[in-house]
């Protein structure tokens, strides 16, 4: 139901503020991912006043469906925050942003990825990533920080354009005054006499549309022509 990343040093504060929403074992880190020898492997990424290695916990919020001996039946428990795993991450001291360190088991140079980034279907960054970094300098880390900020800015612009396209098309549909039969959030149809108009949103907000005679299967592909058809 939800996922956040939190520095281990901030767990107690989170617990104090949200104890009623946390599992009983919230403060216990039960699983460490790639943690052994990590501080030594990644030590070259630390630059005084610029970056530092921190232990980060992945928190997930979910409920459960368990058998209650008291009630003698399966019951649902409300969702709570669970401390799933911990791993090393790199913190930008100036901004507080956290970065996942990515590399093979024997690698000595690494890629960085923002921890709180979201995957957006259809978005592909065309920016060229900096070279992997091992023994870091402020300049080399700043290249990574700037690159990842630029990727996020491009992603936000992609989402803005996508949402504008979808909103504009939905407005067109609404203005027809006809009933739209939705099939999920991304596709639907309008039935008008012997004709059916179908549409589907692509990941970038563009629309695939067709209309056809229900009984002959003659296919066309635009809303305006469909609206001009006789009932």
N, C-alpha and C positions, 0 to 999 in steps of 0.2 A: 504493500500500500504506500510505501514511502521509503526513501533511502537518503541518508546524509552522511557526510564524512566529518569527523571531529577529531581534533588532536587529543591524544590520550591525557595530556595535562589538563584538558578542559572537561573530562568526564565527570569529575566530582561536581563541578558547577552545574552541568547539565542535569545531573541527578538531583541536586538540591532544588532546581527550578521546575523539574518535570517528573518528580518521583512517582506520582500517581500514574504516569503514562509509560513507566519503564518496567521491564521484567525484573524479577527478584535477583537475578545474577548479572544485572546490567554492569556493575563495576568490575566484574571478573572477565578478563580477556582469556577466552578458552582456546583460541586458535590464532597462531601467528603464521602469516604467509610470507615465505621467503625471507624470514627474519634473521636466521642464523648467519653470522658473518656479514650481514648487510651493512652495518655501520662502517666496516672496514672497506667493503667493495665500493661504497658510495661516498666515502670520505672526501674524495677529490672534487665533489660537487659543492662542498661548503666553501664559501668565500666570506670572509669577515665583513659584517655590515650589509651583506647582500643576500646570502642564503644560509639556511641551516637544515640539517636533517631532523625530522620529527617523526614520532610514532603516531600513526593515524589509525583510527578505528572506523570501520564501516558499520553504521547503524541502520537497521531495517525495521520497519514498523509493520507488524502483521498480527492477526489473531490466530486462534487455533480451535480445533474441533476434537475434544477429548471426552473420554468416558468419566462420568462423575459417580463415584461409589455412593456418595451421599444421596444423590437423586436417582441412581440406578438407570441412567440413560446418557446418551451423548449430548454434550452441551457446547455451545459456542462461547469462547472467551473473547472479550473486547481486544482490539489491537493494541499492542504495546511495543515500545522500542526495545530491540534486542541488539546486543553487542556481538556482531557476527565474526569479525576477524580484525586483525591488526597487521600493519605493514609499515615499512619505511616510506616516507615521502619527503619531498623537498619543499621548503617554505620560502617564498619571497618575503624577506624580512620587511621590506618597505611597504608592500601591499597586503601582506597576509595571505596571498593566494597560495594554494597547495597544488603540487604537481606530482603525478605518478611517474616513477622512474622505470623505464622499460628497456630491457636488454636480456640477452641469453645468459645462461648460467655461468658461462666462462667469459662473457664480454667485459671489457674494461672501459668501454665508452657506451653512452646511453642516449636514448631519446626521452623527451619529456612530454607529458600530456596533462592538461588541466583536469583536476579531479572532479570538479562540479560541472563539467561540460555535458551537454545533452546531444545524443545522436538524433539527427533530423533526416528522415527518409528523403532521398533524392538529392541531398546536399553533398557535393564533393569539392573540397578545397583545391583550387588551382595554384595555390601558393607553394613555393618550394621550401621545404623544411631546411633549417640549418644543419650543419654537420653534427654528428653525434658528439657528445661532450664527455670527457673523462676527467682530466685535470682542468678544472674550470677556472676561468677568469671572469671578472665582472662583465667585460665586453661580450664574451661568448654566452654567458647566461642571459644577458640582456637581449641578445639576438633571439634566443628561444622565447623569452617573455614577450617580446614585441611580436614575434611570429604568431604565437598562440593567441595573443590579443587580437591580431588582425584576422585570424581564422574565425574567432568568435564574432567579430564585427561583420564579416562577410556572411556568416551563418544567420545573424540577426536580420541582415538585409534580405537574405533569401526568404526567411520566414515572413518578413513584412510584405514583400511582393506577392508571395504565395497567398497570404491571408487576404490581401487586397483583391486579388483576382477572384478568389472564392466568394468574397463578400459581394463583389460586383455582379457575379453570375447569379448568386442567390437572390439579389435584388431584381434582376431580370425575371427570374422565375416567379417571384412574388408579384411583380407587376402584371403578369399574365392573368392573374385571378383564378388560375386553374389549380386543382389539387395536385400536389406533388406527393407521390408514394415513395418514401425513402427506404432504401435497403442499406442500413448502417449510416455512417456519416459521410461517405464519399461517393455514393451513387444513388440513383433513383430513376423514376419514370413518371410520365404524364400520359394518361389515356384520354383520347379524344375521339369518340365514335369508333370508327374502324381502324384508327391509327394509334400507334404508341411511340412516344418520344422517350429516348433513354439517354442518360448522361452519366459520366464518371469523372471525378477529379483526379488528375495526375499529381504526383508528389510536388511538382512546382506550381500547382494551382491552375494550370491549363486544363481544358475540359475536352474530353472525348465525347462526342454526341452523335447519335443516329436516330432516325425515325423510320418507321416502316409500317406498311399495311399489315394488320394482324393476320390476315388470312393468305396473303400472297408472298409476304417476305420481301417486298421491294424496299431496298434500304436507301435512305438519304441521310444527310448529316448536318443539318443546322436547325436551330430553334425557330428562326423567323419564318422559314418556309413551312414548317410544321404548323405554326400558329395561323397561317393563311389557309390551311386546308379546311374543306367543308366538314361539318359535323356529321 
